[in-house]
Structure formats: C-alpha cells, structure tokens
Amino acid sequence: MSISDDDLDILSIEDHYEIPSAPEFNNVNQSFDDTNSYDQKAIDRLQEYERNLVKLDRLFISRGARFILVMPILVIILYGFAESFTGSEPDWWVNHVLPVIPFDITIEIGLYYLAFFFIVADLGLLSLLLLLLSVTRRIFNIQSNYLTKTGLTFKSAHGYAEMKETIEGSFRQVLATTFLMFLSGIFLISSLQFSDFDSGNSVLLSFSTGFLLCGHGVHMVSDRSRFNTCETWGMLDSFSPPIHPALLKRPFSDVISAHVDPLLSVRISEYLRSIQGSVNEGNNVSELQEKLLHLLHLRRAGYLDEEDFRSELGIMMPLEIIDELFRHPELGEETWDRLIIRAKDRCASFFRLHDRLRMKIDTGINQEIWFDVDMENLVVGQANLFAYVLNNGSEPVNLILKIQTPDFRPSECVYKLRVNSSKNLFDEIENESFVQKLPLIIKSTEIIWQSLLPEETGEATVTVRLEDEDGNLLSGRVLTVQNRADLFTRLRVSIGAIFLVGAGIAIISPILPLFTSLLGL
C-alpha cells in the first residue's frame, strides 16, 4: 500500500515542530518527576540484563550452535535407537558400559534417560529465550508508556501495532513450544517410572513422542525473527513498513525512514532536534538528514572518499558537530550504516536507479524527458517498483504515469505528475563535481515508489507507461519478473507440518484402539 502523506517521514523534523525527549537520553526535560528518573534507571538495568541474555541467545539458540533446532532431532533419534534395542542387550553395553555405571539398567532405559536429559536441556534453552522475550516486551512497554506520557502519540505511530503484535506473537509461540516440550518430558519420565517396556506397548511414551514432535513442529512453523532493545538497531527486525510514501520528496529520507522502527525513529528525531541550532544558516535539519544519508550511501559504494565526504557535510554544519554525530554512543556511524544496508536490502531497485542516474549524468542527458524504471527480478513477497522522471526541457510538463499488471495487486495505478524543468539547473551546475550535481538533480526528479503484491507464483509482467495529458505514449517499459515463494521459509514450514502430522499420529495411535473397543469394532 502506498500513500503520499508527508507526515509519514518519521525521521524528518520540521523547524517548527519539536518531538518530546526519548527516555534513553540524558537531556530529558527536568520537569519530569522522580518516577520517570526511576523508570530510566530500571530500563538501564533491564537492558543490561537483556544484553547478557542476547549474548547467550546468539551463542546457543538463534545463531552459533542452534541447539534449539538440534536437540529435539537428537531426542527423536534416541527414541528410535531405544525402540530398536527393545528386548536385546548388545555385548558392548553389557561388557563395557554396565561395569562403569552405578545403575543396572537396560540399554533401552539408558537411551530414554539420555533423551530425557536432552529434553531438559532444550527446556532450559527455551526458558532462556522466553526470559529474553519477556524482558524485551517489558522494556518495550515501559518505553512506549513513557513516550505516551510525555505527550507523544507513540501508540498511534506508524508501525507500532505491528511491532507490538510481533513481540507478543513471538512470546506466545515460545511459550507454546516450551509447554509442549514440558509435557513431552513429563510423559517420558512417567513412562520410565510406570510403563512396562518389555511389552513394547507404552501409551505414555507415545504421548511423549507426540508432544515432542508437536512442540518442535510449532517452533518450525512459527519461527520468528530475533529482536532486542539493548542495541540501537535491535528492533529493526520486528518491523516492516505497512505503508510508505508514493511520491518521494526527499528520496533517501523517505526510503530509509520507511524501514525504521518507531523506537529508533524517536531517538533519531530527538538527536536531530538537539543539533538543529548547529546547522549552518540557510540549511535545515531535513536537508541535512537527506544529504547525510545520500553521502553515506555514496561513500559506502566507493564513489566518495572521506575527505570529500567531510567537505560536503561541512557546508551544512561545523566539523566538530559532524565528529560528535559519528561518535554518538547510540546514533553513531554504525547505526546510520545499518539503516542504509537494511533499506538497500529491501529496496535495491531504488539504489540501482540512483546509480544509473549517476552514470547518466556523467555521460550527459540528451533526452528532453529522462525516464527509467526498476524493480526486483526475483520477487519474494512484496515487490517494490521505482520510477524516475526528469524533465530536461525548457518548460514544466504535465505527465501521466500508468502502472499496469495482471499478475500483481493493484492491477493498475495512475499518477498525474507536474514535472518542473531542470534545464536551468543543469546549466548552473555544469562545471560542478558529480557529488554536488547529484543531490540537486535528484531533488528535481520525480520519484515514484509503488508496492505490488503478487497474485500467484511464476512469471509475471509489469507494464509502465509515461504519457502526456492527451494520452500519447512518451516512453514505456515492460518488466518481466519471477514470483517465487521463499525457499527457506517453504522448507521450514513443510518440515514443521511433517512434525505436526507425526505428532497427531503418535498421540492418536494409542487412543484409537480404546475407541474402537468402546464402539465394538
């Protein structure tokens, strides 16, 4: 869905509007009472606790060893080995293992006890993950309530409801998985205490197997991204833009701000407000932000060295403020780079069009109307189509841009554009470097961002027409793309579904004979 409301530019601040201070900053207005100061101290303690949990999570769960995926599989394998040794004792077990352990047990029982140990270990990791999500949820709720009390309508902000649902959904999913694994462990230890394994018919063991498969299946099907509040960019993965501007007035700010979560946007807004008085005369914070993001992209792409980068920013603000900006403990250079990387990953077509425009400026724009379109070649989920329209003529023109496709929703979009002339601008900046030319030319370019939702998988076509007011075709493009489901997601969901089906069979199989006997079958 696309909208053109400039209020959605959540990173930008107009000169006459001030956003209340975020709780993470030390220069919060002194008018707040001691309760708010206590809340800040509580948040600091919780974030330190969360930071330690995140380290463990990345080491053992979400990254690194990924034990939470491996352990249930090991338990299932141990169940299979235990069943294969029912009624038999291998020589290596009798001669080499039993003499060194203090228990006189069969290999079958030994394997089941080992499986129980892995279930307990898996429950420990799930409890750690549950604790991490609980702390993150608590910090998020404290911060959102605090921002609301300061007068900011944070709970009505762009993306808040989606973030809230992502956090709550992740918590519910881990809670359900933990409960099912707990039932599996309870039924397993009960079967070891009360079942007769010699008969080979343990109802409790079947229930344990079923709940084990069910718990792991739920985890596979409902697996969600990891997020935290202890890192400045930690909540980005809990957020994806439900809406965004359609006509980009400040392209880099609009594209990047659409992918920033509400908490981070408040921090950035507060910091930009704090340096507003340091911006050189004739410039404002919105222009500074746009140029900063643009120059950071050029530097990351290798088109700009450090000296030119600082020189261009020095036109808008003192160099000491630039150094403070990049050394900021939360909103330093790494945070800005991560925002650009995320936007480039989600909207690569916008940056490809930007690079083509840069190359076109180097070779010279000969057409009166320069028009270019780009979108993903391989579409997984939502597609992002961008179109650039630049008027190199001597007079402003009224144009109509039509996007038509039978394979996406919406099937047709129409934009009526008033494109001002850039000819005088090209004459004025003819002898300037491309670093000085590019921002000015992009500012005079009409840039359209249209989201498209695929109707079905397979080959798809999108037709983009640029017409004058009378409907005459001036330029056009036909884009052929491939709509594909995410292979990794499909594989994960398919495996999870297999586990859930196996869980149903394992739970129903010992109950079915009871029902058939009751029905006299």
Secondary structure, DSSP 8 states (H G I E B T S, - for coil): -EE--GGG-TT---TT------TT-TT--TTS-HHHHHHHHHHHHHHHHHHHHHHHHHHHTSSTT-HHHHHHHHHHHHHHHHHHTTT---HHIIIIIGGGSS----HHHHHHHHHHHHHHHHHHHHHHHHHHHHHHHHHHHHHHHHHHHTT--GGGSTTHHHHHHHHHHHHHHHHHHHHHHHHHHHHHHHHHHH--GGGT--HHHHHHHHHHHHHHHHHHHT------SSSTTTTGGG---S-EESB-SSHHHHHHHTTS-HHHHHHHHHHHHHTGGGS-TT--HHHHHHHHHHHHHHHHTTSS-HHHHHHHHHTTS-HHHHHHHHT-TTTSHHHHHHHHHHHHHH-HHHHHHHHHHHHHHHH---SSEEEEEE--SEE-SSEEEEEEEEE-SSS-EEEEEEEE-SSEESSEEEEEEEE-B-HHHHHHTTTS-HHHHHHHHHHTSEEEEEEEEESSSEEEEEEEEEEETT--EEEEEEEEEEE---HHHHHHHHHHHHHHHHHHHHHHTTTHHHHHHHTT-
